[in-house]
Amino acid sequence: MQIGRLSLTPALGVLYYDENFSDYYYGISESESRRSGLASYSAQDAWVPYVSLTAKYR
């Protein structure tokens, strides 16, 4: 969508993170748990919906 010199681009979608990806970024291993004091956590796969709006001014 163009409004004068402003350009707006909407987007929406869904991302899928498999168990390996989710666990790598969000999981807490037993050794990490002992060092940090946080409870260990094993993440599972996840569907992540998103909505965005990008604005460009020229």
C-alpha positions as CSV (number, residue, x, y, z in Angstrom):
1,M,0.0,0.0,0.0
2,Q,1.4,3.3,-1.0
3,I,0.5,6.6,0.8
4,G,2.5,9.4,-0.7
5,R,6.2,8.6,0.1
6,L,5.2,6.0,2.7
7,S,5.0,2.3,1.7
8,L,3.3,-0.2,4.0
9,T,3.6,-3.9,3.5
10,P,1.5,-6.2,5.7
11,A,2.3,-9.9,6.2
12,L,1.0,-12.8,8.2
13,G,2.0,-16.4,8.4
14,V,2.9,-19.4,10.5
15,L,6.4,-20.8,11.3
16,Y,7.0,-24.3,12.3
17,Y,9.9,-25.1,14.7
18,D,10.8,-28.8,15.0
19,E,11.7,-30.3,18.4
20,N,15.5,-30.1,17.7
21,F,15.3,-26.4,16.8
22,S,13.0,-25.6,19.8
23,D,15.1,-27.5,22.3
24,Y,18.3,-26.0,21.1
25,Y,17.0,-22.4,21.5
26,Y,14.5,-22.7,24.4
27,G,15.4,-25.9,26.2
28,I,17.5,-26.1,29.4
29,S,19.8,-29.2,29.7
30,E,20.6,-30.9,33.0
31,S,24.1,-29.3,33.1
32,E,22.7,-25.8,32.3
33,S,20.1,-26.4,35.1
34,R,22.9,-27.2,37.6
35,R,24.9,-24.1,36.6
36,S,22.0,-21.6,36.5
37,G,19.6,-22.9,39.1
38,L,16.7,-23.0,36.6
39,A,14.7,-26.1,36.2
40,S,15.6,-28.3,33.3
41,Y,13.3,-28.0,30.3
42,S,12.9,-30.0,27.1
43,A,11.1,-28.0,24.4
44,Q,8.8,-29.7,21.9
45,D,7.9,-28.7,18.3
46,A,5.9,-25.5,17.9
47,W,3.7,-23.7,15.5
48,V,4.3,-19.9,15.8
49,P,1.8,-17.5,14.1
50,Y,2.9,-14.0,13.3
51,V,1.6,-10.7,11.9
52,S,3.8,-7.9,10.8
53,L,3.7,-4.5,9.1
54,T,6.7,-3.0,7.4
55,A,6.9,0.7,6.8
56,K,9.3,2.4,4.3
57,Y,9.6,6.1,3.8
58,R,11.3,7.5,0.7
